[in-house]
Amino acid sequence: MRMEGREESENVEDRRGMRFPGGGRGAGIGCFGLLAVLVISWLTGADPNKLLGLLGLVQQMAPPAVEQQVPAGQPPRDDPQARFVAQVLKGTEDAWGQVFAREGKSYEKPRLVLFDGRVESACGLASAAVGPFYCPGDRKVYLDLAFFRELSQRFGAPGDFAQAYVVAHEVGHHVQNLLGLSDQVTAMQQRARSQEQANALSIRLELQADCFAGVYGHFDQQYLEPGDVEEGLRAAAAIGDDTIQKRTQGETAPESWTHGSSEMRVRWLRQGLQSGDPASCDTFKAARL
């Protein structure tokens, strides 16, 4: 991606290096947080389902987080990776600003929080193990930059547009929150008759966020270079539920999927890239995912 001279968003909070007192309830597993658990499983041979269950138990037993005022500032100018994230965030702001303006609406920009280790959010105290996540409670995206290294080295998805896709996917969840889609899905999941039905709704929500990430890429295509789109599609394929399960368990269990297969994630990211139209991202009415 051509980033030289591009504007940066002012909506980035740098909380790296901060320390917190022990305790606090976690924010849960983020869209990409499952990767961290699966990496541990891959290296140790442990059952990933047991690891996820243990993580959930620890979070339930943890005491409530102590609310505190958190000082944050802009990332230093000599930090190229932080500047890149700020530039990508600005790109999403421009893209969604145009989309909302077409409908006579004003786009509320999210803030993006850089952290390392763990971070306090309106969703609780979260560790880096949850991966990048969006918290609807404070309308902020949270990102530990170390995740990009895992994405590249462990999952074979390097490249700047692969990283941009991660940021844009989480911003996609912010858009869903602004449109009221997240609340609608939560309500439907609460009425679901089984975990499998609830998972199916989660898949549609995640695939729509992938498509929304593609919408950003469509608006930002003037800055894309040869091979960039392939980087994003490779990243989407690398974190498909089936690909992750095959790598860690040797087999797939579609009934347990929450994000969709590699084919699904690639298809919906491509849909957004090609159309640039959020209306084409209605995964909830799609007969085929």
Helices and strands as residue ranges (DSSP letters): E 12-14, H 34-44, H 48-61, H 80-102, E 111-114, E 118-121, E 124-127, G 128-130, E 133-135, E 140-143, H 146-153, H 160-178, H 181-191, H 195-219, G 221-223, H 228-238, H 241-249, G 254-256, H 262-275, G 278-281
